[in-house]
Structures are given as C-alpha cells and as structure tokens.
C-alpha cells in the first residue's frame, strides 16, 4: 500500500492552505470537492457539511457524523459517491471509518466507531465502541460477542426510546428485567399492543442492555415466523435435537408476535418444553403479541397458563405530547430542525402508529434532499399525502373538542361532565368561546355538544373568555395556540 501524502490532491490545495489545515482536513476537503459536483447543493449542505474529519493515517480516514441516523442515511444514499471520492483522492486502498456521537440522557456522550460498508479492498474494520473507561478484557469480550448472532438491532436501546403514559408500565418492567434477567418476578415478560407502537423496540432494548452491561452474551431475538420455519426445517433435516438444545441454551430469549403460533400444534409443543427448561433454569423469557394472551385463539391452555406466570404490560397509541417528543427525538438524531407548525401537523394527524411518525420524518428528509425545497407546511402536506390521507377537514365542534382535550390534557368525558376542577372548567369555557367564534353553530347546539348545557351557560362562557382575552396577554397567547391546533386538525 503506497504512502498517501498531500501531493495526491495538491492540484486542489494551495501551499498556504495546507499549512493552516491538518492532513485529515485536506483529504476530506478534497473528497468534498469530488462529491459536491455530483449531488444537488441542498443535499450536499444537509448531509456533508456537518461532517468533521478526525484523523487520517496511512490510507484510513476517520470522519465524525452527528448521529446514528445520519450515518445510516449517508451509507444508504451516498455510499457510492463516498467510495468514488475516496478512490480518487487517496487511492484504491482507501478506507473510511465513521465516528458517531450519540448523546445519552445522562453522563458523557458515547462515541461509536463503525466501518464504511464499502471498504475498497472488501475487508471490514472491526467495529469498536469507546467510552471514558473500558475494562482490560473489552477486546476479548467484543470478539466473543461476534461469535453469537443475536439478531438484535443496535438502534433499539432505552436511550432512544421515548417514554410516555402509553408505555410507562412496559418501559419500567423492561428496565427491571434488563437489570436482573431471570432473577425477577417478570418472567416471562409479555408486552402486547397494536402494530407499530414500539413493542420490538422495548424488547430489544432489554437484550442490548443485557449485553452492554455484560450480564450475558447469549441473548437471542427471533420472530415467531422465523422460529416456526426453523423448527420445520429442523424436523425435515433430522436436526430437531440440535434445534431444541440451541434454544434451551439461551439466557435471554425474546420472541416477537407469538399470536402467529396460533394453530401450530407441533410448534407450540416445542415452545412449551423450551419454556419449561428456561424458566426452571431462571433464564429470562420476553414475548410480544398484538393482543392480550387470553384473547389469542388457537393457543394451548397450558401455554397460555405459562405465559401468564409473569407480567403482561400493554402499550397504547401515544398521546399528542408523546408523539411530538418522538418527532423531536427523530429530528435530533438526524441533526435537522423543522418548523413548529410542521411538527404539530404530523403529531396531530399521525395518531396510531409510532413507526408512521418516524416514517414521516424520513420521507420529508428524503424529499427535501431530492427536491431542494424548504420543508414548510405546504411541502409537508404534499409530501405526506399518502400517509396523512385526510388533509382537508371541515371544522366541526368535534375538532374543537379534540384540540381542547389535547391542550388541557383532559378527556372528552371530563369536558362534557360536571367537574368544576379549574383546568376542566377553563377548558370547557375556552371550547364554548372558540365554538361560537369559529363555527356557525347556534348557542343551543354548542351547549348540547358540551354536556347538554343551556344557551345561558354558553353565553356566560363566551363573555368570560372574551374579557380575559381582551385584558390578558397570556390568555391571548393561549387562545392563539389552541387555534393553531384546531387549524392543523381541520386541514
């Protein structure tokens, strides 16, 4: 491998500039000169200017990117441009290493170094993780982990999981299991809920935490479909003993979507025996389903009984505040800022599925990169029309009710009930005030909608709020913020 010097790219650099910059800066700037002519300016500014060169040694360049998402996006969309630039600037033996700074909720940032997926000579550099202190046996431990395929996704950690009322029990139970797998009352831990709510994320967070804290290396995540297919193949190939022995050797077994075992009698029998062995050996079992265990048809009673030995925790669709936090977290990971109205539009209209929330952000960033446009509300509505299908709604009392409940964190029953708690009473008055101001509904209709109240109650609410808005800056700001939510809901 020939030594790489600044002469490789001297045509692009003046001698004075070379004196004021480091070798890695010169190499990276030369790479940028190659790349910038091949992609649109906005994409170049968004995805390449934030990158910082850290080190250049021999033929290996290390660059720092601001997040895991950033790294994945670069590798998926611009890998070929990077490969060509490195080849032109450094030569055919060029190697690229990523240094990814991941902010943790507490403590110092952790840097994760990963190899470029398209190393020139086809060899991968071993991934390494660095923090403030590493034990002496760190390298050996990482080598041991590499021998066992866990099928865990490193992105699914407790740090990247947004906690809210919708998943608080599942989150707390998963954290407890991660700290003492198999040595707690939550065995098995069953997490159930609808599609795209984060069940897989929470389960894999347990596995990643167990391995990171070196509690065990034998952690396995498997979908019910893969388990069933592997079981059938083991029977056909006469390897059922090896199959059974392997699963009984696992310390933390994570099986996703167990409702798909319904009706598979032989598979259920094998699960039954594996479950018994692991549970008796104080090994941790974590399961997920799309509904409560008792509601799954076609599962043997003896299995249902065992699945109910531990704790079942449900995950509900996220509320508005949690949805907004998820969006902000995804934006932080990608190093991108969006207009508040865009964030509110997505958080208000994508209500049932965490996966769709994240998908909206990815699609917006992709569209921006390709179309070279600013991400405003109009661009967002146009880009996400296939995901958010109902972008035009008639303003109704139901829409106002939904916005009020979201703002004041109360339920429709609270709003329409007889409670005189301050936040509920104020919310009720604001709802009536805005209903009168923003719709053609009569006083009688408004009163009936908000709990069967008469027109005099509506008049009193309207007059009270009108005086508050007229005399108080804070009240005006509150009303304007609620109006924005109503407008977004009615788009």
LINLIN-V300700 format. One record per backbone hydrogen bond with DSSP energy under -0.5 kcal/mol. CO is the residue of the C=O (numbers start at 1). NH is the residue of the N-H. If there is no record, write none. Layout:
co:CO nh:NH
co:CO nh:NH
This chain:
co:3 nh:5
co:5 nh:8
co:6 nh:9
co:7 nh:10
co:9 nh:12
co:10 nh:13
co:14 nh:18
co:15 nh:19
co:16 nh:20
co:17 nh:20
co:17 nh:21
co:18 nh:21
co:22 nh:26
co:23 nh:27
co:24 nh:28
co:25 nh:29
co:26 nh:30
co:27 nh:31
co:28 nh:32
co:29 nh:33
co:30 nh:34
co:31 nh:35
co:32 nh:36
co:33 nh:37
co:35 nh:38
co:35 nh:39
co:40 nh:44
co:41 nh:45
co:42 nh:46
co:43 nh:47
co:44 nh:48
co:44 nh:49
co:48 nh:51
co:52 nh:64
co:55 nh:62
co:57 nh:59
co:57 nh:60
co:59 nh:61
co:59 nh:95
co:60 nh:57
co:61 nh:97
co:62 nh:54
co:62 nh:55
co:63 nh:99
co:64 nh:52
co:65 nh:101
co:67 nh:71
co:68 nh:72
co:69 nh:73
co:70 nh:74
co:71 nh:75
co:72 nh:76
co:73 nh:77
co:74 nh:78
co:78 nh:82
co:79 nh:83
co:80 nh:84
co:81 nh:85
co:82 nh:86
co:83 nh:87
co:84 nh:88
co:85 nh:89
co:86 nh:90
co:86 nh:91
co:91 nh:94
co:94 nh:120
co:95 nh:61
co:96 nh:116
co:97 nh:63
co:98 nh:100
co:98 nh:114
co:99 nh:65
co:99 nh:101
co:100 nh:102
co:100 nh:112
co:101 nh:103
co:102 nh:110
co:110 nh:102
co:110 nh:112
co:111 nh:113
co:111 nh:130
co:112 nh:100
co:112 nh:114
co:113 nh:128
co:114 nh:98
co:116 nh:119
co:119 nh:122
co:128 nh:113
co:130 nh:111
co:135 nh:138
co:137 nh:141
co:138 nh:142
co:139 nh:143
co:140 nh:144
co:141 nh:145
co:142 nh:146
co:143 nh:147
co:144 nh:147
co:145 nh:148
co:147 nh:149
co:148 nh:150
co:150 nh:221
co:152 nh:154
co:153 nh:156
co:155 nh:157
co:158 nh:161
co:160 nh:162
co:161 nh:163
co:164 nh:167
co:164 nh:168
co:166 nh:316
co:167 nh:171
co:168 nh:172
co:169 nh:173
co:170 nh:174
co:171 nh:175
co:172 nh:176
co:173 nh:177
co:174 nh:178
co:175 nh:179
co:176 nh:180
co:180 nh:183
co:185 nh:187
co:188 nh:190
co:188 nh:311
co:189 nh:191
co:189 nh:287
co:190 nh:192
co:190 nh:313
co:191 nh:289
co:192 nh:315
co:194 nh:197
co:196 nh:354
co:196 nh:355
co:198 nh:202
co:199 nh:203
co:200 nh:204
co:201 nh:205
co:202 nh:206
co:203 nh:207
co:204 nh:208
co:205 nh:209
co:206 nh:210
co:207 nh:211
co:208 nh:212
co:209 nh:213
co:210 nh:215
co:210 nh:216
co:211 nh:214
co:217 nh:219
co:218 nh:251
co:218 nh:252
co:220 nh:254
co:222 nh:256
co:223 nh:227
co:224 nh:228
co:225 nh:229
co:226 nh:230
co:227 nh:231
co:228 nh:232
co:229 nh:233
co:230 nh:234
co:231 nh:235
co:232 nh:236
co:233 nh:237
co:234 nh:239
co:235 nh:238
co:239 nh:243
co:240 nh:244
co:241 nh:245
co:242 nh:246
co:243 nh:247
co:244 nh:248
co:245 nh:249
co:246 nh:249
co:247 nh:250
co:251 nh:284
co:252 nh:220
co:252 nh:254
co:253 nh:255
co:253 nh:286
co:254 nh:222
co:255 nh:288
co:256 nh:224
co:257 nh:260
co:258 nh:261
co:259 nh:262
co:261 nh:264
co:263 nh:265
co:264 nh:268
co:265 nh:269
co:266 nh:270
co:267 nh:271
co:268 nh:272
co:269 nh:273
co:270 nh:274
co:271 nh:275
co:272 nh:276
co:273 nh:277
co:274 nh:278
co:275 nh:279
co:276 nh:280
co:277 nh:281
co:278 nh:283
co:279 nh:282
co:284 nh:253
co:285 nh:188
co:285 nh:189
co:286 nh:255
co:287 nh:191
co:288 nh:258
co:289 nh:193
co:292 nh:295
co:293 nh:296
co:295 nh:297
co:296 nh:299
co:298 nh:263
co:300 nh:303
co:300 nh:304
co:301 nh:305
co:302 nh:306
co:303 nh:307
co:304 nh:308
co:306 nh:309
co:311 nh:190
co:311 nh:313
co:313 nh:192
co:315 nh:194
co:319 nh:323
co:320 nh:324
co:321 nh:325
co:322 nh:326
co:323 nh:327
co:324 nh:328
co:325 nh:329
co:326 nh:330
co:327 nh:331
co:328 nh:332
co:329 nh:333
co:330 nh:334
co:331 nh:335
co:331 nh:336
co:332 nh:335
co:333 nh:70
co:339 nh:342
co:339 nh:343
co:340 nh:344
co:341 nh:345
co:342 nh:346
co:343 nh:347
co:344 nh:348
co:345 nh:349
co:346 nh:350
co:349 nh:351
co:353 nh:357
co:354 nh:358
co:355 nh:359
co:356 nh:360
co:357 nh:361
co:358 nh:362
co:359 nh:363
co:360 nh:364
co:361 nh:365
co:362 nh:366
co:363 nh:367
co:364 nh:368
co:365 nh:369
co:366 nh:370
co:367 nh:371
co:368 nh:372
co:374 nh:376
co:375 nh:339
co:376 nh:380
co:377 nh:381
co:378 nh:382
co:379 nh:383
co:380 nh:384
co:382 nh:385
co:384 nh:387
co:384 nh:388
co:387 nh:389
co:389 nh:391
co:396 nh:400
co:397 nh:401
co:398 nh:402
co:399 nh:403
co:400 nh:404
co:401 nh:405
co:402 nh:406
co:403 nh:407
co:404 nh:408
co:405 nh:409
co:405 nh:410
co:411 nh:415
co:412 nh:416
co:413 nh:417
co:414 nh:417
co:421 nh:425
co:422 nh:426
co:423 nh:427
co:424 nh:428
co:425 nh:429
co:426 nh:430
co:427 nh:431
co:428 nh:432
co:429 nh:433
co:430 nh:434
co:431 nh:435
co:432 nh:436
co:433 nh:437
co:434 nh:438
co:435 nh:439
co:442 nh:446
co:443 nh:447
co:444 nh:448
co:445 nh:449
co:446 nh:450
co:447 nh:452
co:447 nh:453
co:448 nh:451
co:448 nh:452
co:449 nh:451
co:454 nh:457
co:454 nh:458
co:455 nh:459
co:456 nh:460
co:457 nh:461
co:458 nh:462
co:459 nh:463
co:460 nh:464
co:461 nh:465
co:462 nh:466
co:463 nh:467
co:464 nh:468
co:465 nh:469
co:466 nh:470
co:467 nh:471
co:468 nh:472
co:472 nh:476
co:473 nh:477
co:474 nh:478
co:475 nh:479
co:476 nh:480
co:477 nh:481
co:478 nh:482
co:479 nh:483
co:480 nh:484
co:481 nh:485
co:482 nh:486
co:483 nh:487
co:484 nh:488
co:485 nh:489
co:486 nh:490
co:488 nh:491
co:490 nh:393
